[in-house]
């Protein structure tokens, strides 16, 4: 079943006597399951890069912290210490990503990607369903308030 939201818009070309126009738009066709909200996907480029830089003992750790220009920021580093009570592991072998249970609440359902540009390369989070807006470099984001 589709979900709809009603918003009021101010637009000089389409004003009614009160100056408001009612607009109905489709927002989503189905909500994500709670299991999908606790998952991370790894792109092919992420898996390839992890296999190049990690071994069976090391992995990419992803952490979400307060800060950055949009409110929250992504942190990536190579780690070899697993906190069994707090960490969730995605992938296998030398292509593993680890995230703590608190951070997955902000990025669950996202994809971890490795991106290369002319002036930089690095891991990044893409398609974060919980992010409302982000900065132009992709290192920080604000969360959707529901």
Secondary structure, 3 states (H helix, E strand, C coil): CCEEEEEEECCHHHCCCCCCEEEEEEEECCCCCCCHHHCCEECHHHHHHHHHHCCCCCEEEEEEEEECCCEEEEEEEEECCCCCCCEEEEEECCEEEEEEHHHHHHHCCCEEEEEECCCCEEEEEECCCCEEEECCCCCEEEECCC
